[in-house]
């Protein structure tokens, strides 16, 4: 589980809150926060927008990776992935089907 963002992203806190609630709903708490602007961050993670939530390397909303750093705004309330999408992806990953 990874939360990709950068300092100053106006939606990062909302995404973190929803992710933490989704994890709690699944009986989990651990995730990794990755700064996509950090030069030490692997290139394959730096092309996602901020915020992005990955489960097993896949976006929780099913969207493909972007082509560079930028802000990411989702449809719906809060402008971040909804809790149901995150929970569904976590449970699918735990079942072994990676959300497919």
Buried (B, 14 or more C-beta within 10 A) or exposed (E): BBBBBBEEBEBBEBBBEBBBEBBEBBEEEEBEEBBBBEEEBEEEBBBBBBBBBBBBEBBBBEBEBEEEBEBBEBEEEEBBBBBEBBBBBBBBBEEEEEBE
